[in-house]
């Protein structure tokens, strides 16, 4: 499921698929995406690259198309490959940078950038 909070510039994406379940937050105000993978008990954070990641209005349009047409081709599909490296726990300076929504998602989990 996807929830778009236009006034806060936030998109919440919840994937419920057993071992592949995850929660993702697109925080356009702070410019970061965070994905919490439940099977790995970890949080992956990446900077939003405007040339690759659709803007808030485009994500809403793509979600609407997907819902209404069920099988839509778009050149703007986004895939990310996370390569595990060293992790760390978030500190106050991280949460100021990433914002409260990502803090709520990732507090207490190892962070991978």
Backbone torsions as a table, in degrees:
resi	resn	phi	psi	omega
1	UNK	NA	152.0	179.5
2	UNK	-129.2	132.8	175.5
3	UNK	-123.9	127.6	179.7
4	UNK	-108.8	123.9	177.2
5	UNK	-108.6	87.3	-174.6
6	UNK	-59.0	-42.0	-176.4
7	UNK	-66.0	-28.5	178.8
8	UNK	-99.0	-3.9	-178.5
9	UNK	59.8	43.5	-177.3
10	UNK	-125.8	140.6	170.7
11	UNK	-123.8	125.7	175.1
12	UNK	-105.1	129.0	177.3
13	UNK	-123.7	123.3	-179.9
14	UNK	-116.6	121.7	178.0
15	UNK	-112.1	119.2	178.2
16	UNK	-111.7	102.8	-176.2
17	UNK	-149.4	55.7	177.3
18	UNK	58.4	-124.4	-177.5
19	UNK	-65.8	-18.8	-179.1
20	UNK	-96.2	13.9	-178.2
21	UNK	-66.4	145.0	179.7
22	UNK	-157.7	161.6	170.3
23	UNK	-124.5	137.7	179.4
24	UNK	-131.2	140.2	175.0
25	UNK	-122.8	126.2	170.0
26	UNK	-98.6	111.0	179.1
27	UNK	-106.9	96.4	-177.0
28	UNK	-72.4	-24.4	178.2
29	UNK	-66.3	-45.7	-178.8
30	UNK	-91.9	-16.4	176.3
31	UNK	82.7	30.9	-178.9
32	UNK	-133.4	155.1	172.6
33	UNK	-120.0	134.4	176.3
34	UNK	-126.5	134.4	177.0
35	UNK	-123.2	126.4	176.0
36	UNK	-103.6	114.4	177.1
37	UNK	-94.5	117.2	-175.2
38	UNK	-68.9	-33.5	-179.4
39	UNK	-70.3	-24.8	-179.4
40	UNK	-100.3	-9.3	-176.9
41	UNK	48.9	50.8	-177.2
42	UNK	-146.0	163.6	179.7
43	UNK	-124.9	129.4	179.7
44	UNK	-111.3	130.1	-175.8
45	UNK	-124.0	136.0	175.7
46	UNK	-140.5	152.4	177.7
47	UNK	-74.2	140.6	176.0
48	UNK	-75.0	120.0	174.6
49	UNK	-98.0	112.4	-172.8
50	UNK	-60.0	-26.6	179.9
51	UNK	-78.1	-13.8	-178.6
52	UNK	-113.2	-44.7	-175.2
53	UNK	-87.9	127.7	178.5
54	UNK	-62.0	147.9	177.2
55	UNK	-73.6	174.0	-172.6
56	UNK	-57.3	-45.3	-179.0
57	UNK	-66.6	-37.2	179.1
58	UNK	-67.6	-40.0	177.3
59	UNK	-60.8	-42.6	178.1
60	UNK	-61.6	-42.3	179.7
61	UNK	-65.6	-44.5	179.4
62	UNK	-63.1	-39.9	177.9
63	UNK	-64.6	-41.7	178.8
64	UNK	-63.5	-45.0	177.7
65	UNK	-60.2	-44.6	-178.5
66	UNK	-61.2	-42.9	-178.5
67	UNK	-68.3	-41.7	-175.2
68	UNK	-82.9	-30.7	-176.5
69	UNK	-104.1	-15.3	176.9
70	UNK	65.4	-23.1	-179.3
71	UNK	-146.9	83.8	-174.6
72	UNK	-112.6	136.4	173.8
73	UNK	-93.1	132.4	176.1
74	UNK	-141.2	134.8	176.2
75	UNK	-72.3	-3.6	-177.0
76	UNK	-99.3	16.2	175.2
77	UNK	-62.2	137.0	-175.6
78	UNK	-111.1	126.6	174.3
79	UNK	-126.5	140.5	178.3
80	UNK	-127.3	139.0	176.5
81	UNK	-109.8	117.3	179.2
82	UNK	-96.9	128.7	176.2
83	UNK	-108.2	118.7	-178.1
84	UNK	-64.5	135.0	176.7
85	UNK	-138.8	-142.8	178.3
86	UNK	-82.3	144.1	180.0
87	UNK	-116.1	167.9	176.1
88	UNK	-154.0	161.8	174.5
89	UNK	-87.1	146.1	-179.2
90	UNK	-69.5	147.3	176.4
91	UNK	-119.7	174.7	-177.4
92	UNK	-53.3	-42.9	-179.1
93	UNK	-63.7	-32.6	176.9
94	UNK	-65.6	-44.4	-176.4
95	UNK	-69.2	-30.1	174.0
96	UNK	-65.4	-41.9	179.7
97	UNK	-69.0	-46.4	-174.0
98	UNK	-85.4	-24.7	178.9
99	UNK	96.9	164.7	-173.5
100	UNK	-68.8	-31.4	-179.2
101	UNK	-66.5	-43.2	178.0
102	UNK	-71.3	-35.1	175.1
103	UNK	-59.3	-45.6	179.3
104	UNK	-61.8	-35.4	-179.4
105	UNK	-74.1	-37.4	-166.5
106	UNK	-112.1	-4.1	-177.9
107	UNK	-56.6	132.0	177.1
108	UNK	86.1	-3.1	-179.9
109	UNK	-106.8	153.1	172.7
110	UNK	-62.6	136.2	179.8
111	UNK	-103.4	133.1	174.0
112	UNK	-119.8	129.2	179.5
113	UNK	-104.1	NA	NA
